[in-house]
């Protein structure tokens, strides 16, 4: 029996887009949201929160599929290879724009493999050290690291933006600090609590609770202004790096060539979810700010991020095979 799905696949093979009626009826089944991070990571938490509320808006279940590995490129490739029908989506962070500059041998281009749907969430990055380390600012940390070469270790999630800015900090200040990659940033935080990692950069949503409990010490934030929950912690620009401003952001993509009507429907549903009082309250508890806008707004934002991260990758010297 020839099914409606077979017809759609045949049309796609001929380069003929699905009919407007097909897009209008979307979605009719479960939607899978691939997240190329470990469960419990900041991106995963934001993805699960969005999936819950997006499902309500669309009237269909949205499930999160964690596919960590190879600096998030494994999960991205799985999403890129999916049918462009709106039933497999990608929830990703700035790692999407980092990957083309960092990885030499990718067999796909993340910037061309996906259609931007919606910018979803943003937050501050925070630089933390163990309370046992006698430093309270970035200049003090740099001085301590220079006085103790080879004694400190930087832990990070491999292939992520925090890896790059941390390596940038090491290279630009000629610091002899060991680099320890993890599948996810939370594993680095766990080892910092255990005393084997001495520098980590992560999201406020992950680190602020530990900072407030006195288990970690914040020495800088990376945004252009101070973080309200850490009013005494200086920005990197205040710490002697006037041109360095970066922050955590994450959003929703669909495979390239997904029908525009489906992209617009997903965008409208995402914005509605972000404006709901329930989701606003949940994001506020996590220290995450909602970001709303059109697919075109998100595309323009990504276009502006690409050259910035290319410069950071070049300055950091980080290259992955």
C-alpha positions as CSV (number, residue, x, y, z in Angstrom):
1,X,0.0,0.0,0.0
2,X,1.3,3.4,-0.9
3,X,1.1,5.6,2.2
4,X,1.0,9.4,2.5
5,X,4.5,9.3,3.9
6,X,5.8,7.4,0.8
7,X,4.3,10.1,-1.4
8,X,6.0,12.9,0.6
9,X,9.3,11.1,0.3
10,X,8.9,10.6,-3.4
11,X,8.0,14.3,-3.9
12,X,11.1,15.3,-1.8
13,X,13.2,13.0,-4.0
14,X,12.0,14.9,-7.1
15,X,12.7,18.2,-5.5
16,X,9.1,19.0,-5.0
17,X,8.2,20.4,-1.6
18,X,5.4,18.9,0.5
19,X,2.0,20.5,-0.1
20,X,0.8,23.4,2.0
21,X,-1.9,21.1,3.3
22,X,0.8,18.7,4.7
23,X,2.4,21.6,6.5
24,X,-0.9,22.9,7.8
25,X,-1.7,19.5,9.4
26,X,1.7,19.3,11.1
27,X,2.3,17.7,13.6
28,X,0.4,14.5,13.5
29,X,2.9,12.4,15.5
30,X,5.7,12.5,18.1
31,X,8.5,15.0,17.5
32,X,12.1,14.1,18.4
33,X,14.4,16.8,19.6
34,X,18.1,15.7,19.3
35,X,20.3,17.3,22.0
36,X,24.0,16.5,21.5
37,X,24.9,16.9,25.2
38,X,24.8,14.6,28.2
39,X,21.7,14.5,30.4
40,X,21.7,17.1,33.1
41,X,23.9,19.5,31.2
42,X,22.6,23.2,30.8
43,X,21.6,22.6,27.1
44,X,19.8,19.4,28.0
45,X,17.9,21.1,30.8
46,X,16.8,23.9,28.6
47,X,15.9,21.4,25.8
48,X,13.7,19.4,28.2
49,X,12.0,22.5,29.5
50,X,11.2,23.6,25.9
51,X,10.1,20.1,24.9
52,X,7.6,20.0,27.7
53,X,6.0,23.4,26.9
54,X,6.4,23.1,23.1
55,X,4.4,19.8,23.2
56,X,1.6,21.6,24.9
57,X,1.5,24.3,22.2
58,X,1.7,21.8,19.3
59,X,-0.7,19.2,20.8
60,X,1.9,16.4,20.3
61,X,4.6,14.9,22.5
62,X,8.1,16.3,22.0
63,X,10.8,14.0,23.3
64,X,14.5,14.8,23.9
65,X,17.0,12.4,22.4
66,X,20.5,12.8,24.0
67,X,23.3,12.1,21.5
68,X,26.6,13.3,23.1
69,X,30.0,12.6,21.6
70,X,32.8,14.1,19.4
71,X,32.2,17.6,20.8
72,X,28.5,17.5,19.9
73,X,29.2,16.7,16.2
74,X,27.8,13.2,16.5
75,X,24.3,14.4,17.6
76,X,24.4,17.2,15.0
77,X,25.1,14.8,12.2
78,X,22.2,12.5,13.2
79,X,19.9,15.5,13.1
80,X,21.3,16.7,9.8
81,X,20.7,13.3,8.2
82,X,17.1,13.2,9.3
83,X,14.2,13.8,7.0
84,X,13.3,17.5,6.6
85,X,9.7,17.0,7.7
86,X,9.7,18.7,11.1
87,X,9.7,15.5,13.1
88,X,13.4,15.5,14.0
89,X,14.8,18.7,15.3
90,X,18.1,19.8,16.8
91,X,18.4,21.7,20.1
92,X,22.0,23.1,20.2
93,X,24.1,25.8,21.6
94,X,26.9,28.0,20.2
95,X,28.7,24.7,19.6
96,X,27.0,24.7,16.2
97,X,28.9,27.8,15.1
98,X,32.1,26.7,16.9
99,X,32.3,23.3,15.1
100,X,33.0,24.5,11.6
101,X,36.0,26.5,12.8
102,X,37.3,23.8,15.3
103,X,36.9,20.6,13.4
104,X,39.0,20.1,10.3
105,X,37.5,17.0,8.9
106,X,33.7,17.3,9.3
107,X,31.9,15.6,6.5
108,X,29.0,18.0,6.7
109,X,28.7,21.8,7.3
110,X,26.5,22.5,10.4
111,X,25.9,26.1,9.1
112,X,24.4,24.7,5.9
113,X,22.8,21.5,7.2
114,X,20.2,23.2,9.4
115,X,17.5,25.9,9.1
116,X,17.3,28.2,12.2
117,X,13.9,28.0,13.9
118,X,14.1,30.0,17.1
119,X,16.6,31.4,19.5
120,X,15.4,30.1,22.9
121,X,17.6,30.8,25.9
122,X,20.6,32.8,27.1
123,X,22.6,33.0,30.3
124,X,25.9,34.2,31.7
125,X,29.0,32.1,31.8
126,X,30.9,32.1,35.0
127,X,34.6,31.4,35.7
128,X,35.0,29.3,38.9
129,X,37.9,28.0,41.0
130,X,37.9,25.8,44.1
131,X,37.7,27.9,47.4
132,X,41.0,26.4,48.4
133,X,42.8,28.3,45.6
134,X,44.0,31.6,47.0
135,X,42.6,33.8,44.2
136,X,39.5,36.0,43.9
137,X,39.9,37.6,40.5
138,X,41.2,36.7,37.1
139,X,44.4,38.7,37.4
140,X,45.1,36.9,40.7
141,X,44.4,33.6,39.0
142,X,46.8,34.4,36.2
143,X,49.5,35.4,38.7
144,X,49.0,32.2,40.7
145,X,49.1,30.1,37.6
146,X,52.4,31.7,36.5
147,X,53.9,31.1,39.9
148,X,52.8,27.4,39.8
149,X,53.4,26.2,36.2
150,X,52.1,22.8,35.4
151,X,50.3,22.5,38.7
152,X,46.8,23.5,37.7
153,X,44.2,21.9,35.4
154,X,41.4,23.3,33.3
155,X,38.3,21.0,32.9
156,X,35.7,21.5,30.2
157,X,33.1,19.8,28.0
158,X,34.9,18.9,24.7
159,X,34.0,20.8,21.6
160,X,32.1,23.5,23.5
161,X,32.4,27.3,23.6
162,X,33.7,27.2,27.3
163,X,36.6,25.1,26.1
164,X,37.5,27.7,23.6
165,X,37.3,30.7,25.9
166,X,39.3,28.8,28.5
167,X,42.0,27.9,26.0
168,X,41.9,31.5,24.7
169,X,42.6,32.7,28.3
170,X,45.5,30.2,28.7
171,X,47.1,31.0,25.3
172,X,46.8,34.8,25.5
173,X,48.3,34.9,29.0
174,X,50.9,32.1,28.2
175,X,49.7,30.0,31.2
176,X,51.1,26.5,31.7
177,X,47.8,24.8,32.7
178,X,46.8,21.3,31.9
179,X,43.6,20.7,29.8
180,X,41.2,17.9,30.7
181,X,38.4,17.2,28.3
182,X,35.1,15.7,29.4
183,X,32.0,14.5,27.6
184,X,30.1,17.1,29.5
185,X,30.9,20.2,31.5
186,X,29.1,18.8,34.7
187,X,31.7,16.0,34.9
188,X,34.4,18.7,35.1
189,X,32.5,20.4,37.9
190,X,32.3,17.1,39.8
191,X,36.0,16.7,39.6
192,X,36.6,20.3,40.7
193,X,34.5,19.6,43.8
194,X,36.8,16.6,44.3
195,X,39.9,18.8,44.0
196,X,41.5,17.6,40.8
197,X,40.3,20.5,38.5
198,X,41.2,24.1,39.3
199,X,39.5,26.1,36.5
200,X,36.1,25.7,34.9
201,X,33.8,28.0,32.9
202,X,30.1,27.1,32.8
203,X,26.6,28.5,32.9
204,X,25.2,30.5,35.8
205,X,22.3,28.0,36.0
206,X,24.8,25.2,36.8
207,X,27.3,27.0,38.9
208,X,25.5,29.7,40.9
209,X,23.9,27.2,43.4
210,X,27.4,25.7,44.1
211,X,28.8,29.2,44.4
212,X,26.1,30.2,46.9
213,X,26.8,27.1,48.9
214,X,30.5,28.0,49.1
215,X,31.6,24.9,47.2
216,X,33.0,27.0,44.3
217,X,34.3,30.6,44.0
218,X,33.4,32.8,41.1
219,X,36.2,35.0,39.8
220,X,34.5,36.5,36.6
221,X,31.5,36.5,34.4
222,X,31.8,36.7,30.6
223,X,28.8,38.8,29.6
224,X,29.0,42.6,28.8
225,X,27.5,43.4,32.2
226,X,27.6,41.9,35.7
227,X,25.2,39.1,36.6
228,X,22.6,40.3,39.0
229,X,22.9,37.2,41.2
230,X,26.6,37.7,41.5
231,X,26.9,41.5,41.8
232,X,30.4,41.5,43.3
233,X,31.9,39.4,40.5
234,X,33.6,41.5,37.8
235,X,33.1,40.9,34.1
236,X,36.0,39.8,31.9
237,X,36.1,43.3,30.4
238,X,36.5,44.7,33.9
239,X,39.2,42.1,34.6
240,X,41.6,43.5,32.0
241,X,40.1,42.0,28.7
242,X,38.2,44.9,27.2
243,X,37.3,43.1,24.0
244,X,36.1,39.8,25.5
245,X,32.4,39.4,25.9
246,X,30.6,36.1,25.4
247,X,27.6,34.3,26.8
248,X,25.7,31.1,26.8
249,X,22.9,30.8,24.2
250,X,20.9,27.9,22.8
251,X,18.2,27.4,20.3
252,X,16.2,25.2,18.0
253,X,17.0,24.1,14.4
254,X,15.4,21.9,11.8
255,X,17.2,20.0,9.0
256,X,17.8,22.1,5.9
257,X,15.0,22.3,3.4
258,X,12.3,21.8,6.1
259,X,9.2,23.5,4.6
260,X,9.0,27.2,5.6
261,X,5.4,26.7,6.9
262,X,6.6,24.1,9.3
263,X,9.5,26.3,10.4
264,X,7.1,29.2,11.0
265,X,4.7,27.0,12.9
266,X,7.5,25.7,15.2
267,X,8.8,29.3,15.7
268,X,5.3,30.5,16.7
269,X,4.8,27.6,19.1
270,X,8.3,28.1,20.6
271,X,7.6,31.9,21.2
272,X,4.2,31.1,22.7
273,X,5.9,28.6,25.0
274,X,8.6,31.1,26.1
275,X,5.9,33.7,26.9
276,X,3.8,31.3,29.1
277,X,4.0,32.2,32.8
278,X,4.9,28.6,33.7
279,X,7.9,28.5,31.4
280,X,9.0,31.9,32.4
281,X,8.9,30.9,36.1
282,X,10.9,27.7,35.4
283,X,13.5,29.5,33.4
284,X,13.9,32.2,36.0
285,X,14.6,29.5,38.6
286,X,17.3,28.1,36.4
287,X,18.9,31.5,35.8
288,X,18.1,31.4,32.1
289,X,16.6,34.3,30.1
290,X,14.0,33.6,27.4
291,X,14.8,34.9,23.9
292,X,12.0,35.3,21.4
293,X,12.0,36.3,17.7
294,X,11.5,35.1,14.2
295,X,13.6,32.5,12.3
296,X,15.1,35.4,10.4
297,X,16.1,37.1,13.7
298,X,17.8,33.9,14.8
299,X,19.6,33.5,11.4
300,X,20.9,37.0,11.6
301,X,22.1,36.4,15.2
302,X,24.0,33.2,14.1
303,X,25.6,35.0,11.1
304,X,27.0,37.6,13.6
305,X,28.3,34.9,15.9
306,X,30.2,32.9,13.2
307,X,33.1,35.3,12.7
308,X,33.4,36.1,16.4
309,X,33.9,32.4,17.2
310,X,36.2,31.9,14.2
311,X,38.5,34.5,15.7
312,X,38.4,32.9,19.2
313,X,39.1,29.5,17.7
314,X,42.1,30.9,15.8
315,X,43.4,32.7,18.9
316,X,42.9,29.7,21.2
317,X,44.8,27.4,18.8
318,X,42.3,24.6,19.4
319,X,41.8,22.2,16.4
320,X,40.1,18.9,16.5
321,X,40.4,16.1,14.0
